[in-house]
Amino acid sequence: MGKLAVRALRAVLAVLLAGTVLVQAGMVWALATDPEEGSLPLTPLRVIAILGMVSVQVALVCVWRLLAMVRRGTVFSHAAFRYVDAVIGAIVAAALLWFAVTAINAPGQRDDPGVTVIMGGVGLAILGVALIVLVLRMLLAQAVARDVEAARMQAELDEVI
């Protein structure tokens, strides 16, 4: 991976991390100072937004760590799996939080249930992203296994020579 690509991705990750922290701070501020008004229950939605930002932050930090492993050339190791697993967990958590938002919003959509169906579809799409990352994890597992096998074969060859 080129240095420019690594720097660009790190810049994007840093901006996203800063943005999520700002959103969290705004939600915490709103929880503490802004009373609930209207038909939507704002407190649960604000708590879900805060938790959603945590799941995004976990994924961002794990991608940052994986990027560091790529730069060092150590990404094809068993240590990478914990970060990939954490990313999968964060995406699943985000999907579950989205389904909670959908459930909170659903009673207000009785006249137009299409909105709830669309929101449910978005939740399924988020779970689909988790499945894609799971497939990529399986590819990483194959690459790590081949790397270990290649190292073993190289060691055997070095003994023969």
N, C-alpha and C positions, 0 to 999 in steps of 0.2 A: 504494500500500500504506500503510495507516494506521500511525501512530507506535506505537500499542499492539501491533499485530501484529509490527512490526519488533522492538520490545523483547522481546516474548514469544519470538519465534523466536531472537533472540540469547541470551536466557537459557537456552533449551533447548539451543542449540548449545554454550554455555559449560559447562553441566552435563555434557553428553555428552563433551565434550573432556576435562574434568577426570576423568570416570569412566574413559575409555579410558587416560589416563595412569596412573591408579591400578592398573588391571588390568595394564598393561604392567609397572609397577614390581613388582607381585606376582609376575608370571611370571618376570621377571629374577631376583628374589629366590629364587624356587623353583628356577630353573635352577642358581643358585649354591649353594644350601644343602640342597635336598631330594633325597635319592637316589631313583632309580627303584625302585619296588616293584610287584609284581603283573604281570599279563599284558599290560597296555597299555603301549606305549612312551611314557613321559611326556615325554621330552626333545623328540622331534619335535612332539608336540602343543603343548608350551609354546612352541616356536619359532613354530609356525603361529599360535598365539594372539597372540603379540607382533606378527607380521607382519599379522595380521588387524586388530589395533588400529591399526597404521600406515595401512592402507587406509581404515579408518573416519575416522581423523584427517585424512587428505588430503581426503576427501569433505566433512568438516565445515568445514575451512578454506576450501575452494572455495565452499561454499554461503554462508559468512560473507562472502566477497569478492563473490559475486553479489548478496547482500543489500545490501551497501554500494553496488553499482552501481545497484540498484533505487532505493535511497534518493536517490541523486544524479541519477537519471533517465538513466543512461548504459548501461543493460543492453542496449538494442537497438543494440549496436555489435559490431564484430569482436573487440574485446577480451574479450567475454564467452565466446567460443567456447573459449578455452584453459581456462577454469574448468569449463565444461560437459564438455569432452573429458577433463579430469582426473577429474571425478566418474565418468564412464563407465569410465575406466580403473581407478579404485579399486573400482568395483562388480564389474568383471570379475575383478580380482585377488582380491577377497573370494570370488567364486564358485570360482575356481581353488583357493584355499586350503581352501574347504569341501570340494571334491572330494578334496583331499589328505587331509583329516580322514576323509572317507568311506572312502578307500582304506586308511588306517591302521586304521580300525575294522572293516573288512569281514572280515578273517580271524577275528576273535572272534565274528562273527555267523553262522557257518556253520550253526548249528542253527536260527537265525531270520533268514533273509535278507531278510525284510520290512523290518527296520530299515535295512539298507543301501539298499534300494529307496527307502524314505522319505527317507533322507538324500540320495540322488541327486536325488530330486524337489525337495528344498529347494534344492539347488545349481542346478537348472534354474529354479526360481522366482527365485533371485538373478539369474541371467542374464536372466530376463524383465524384472526391474527395470531392468537395463542397457539392454535394448531399448526400454523405455518412455522412459527418459531420452534415448536416441538419437532417438526420434520427437519428443520435445520439443525436441531440438537442431535438428531439421529445421524445426520450427515457428518457432524462434528465427531460423533462417537466412532463412525467408520474411519474417518481420517486419523483419529488418535490411534485406533487399533492398527491401522496400516503403518503409521509412523513408528509405533512400538515394535511391530514385526520387522520393519526395515532396519531399525536399530539393532534388533536381535540378530538378523541375518548379517549385518555389517560386522557385528562383534564376532560371529562365527567365521566370517571371511577373514577378518584380521587375525584370528587364531591360526587359520590354515596357512596364511602367508607368513 
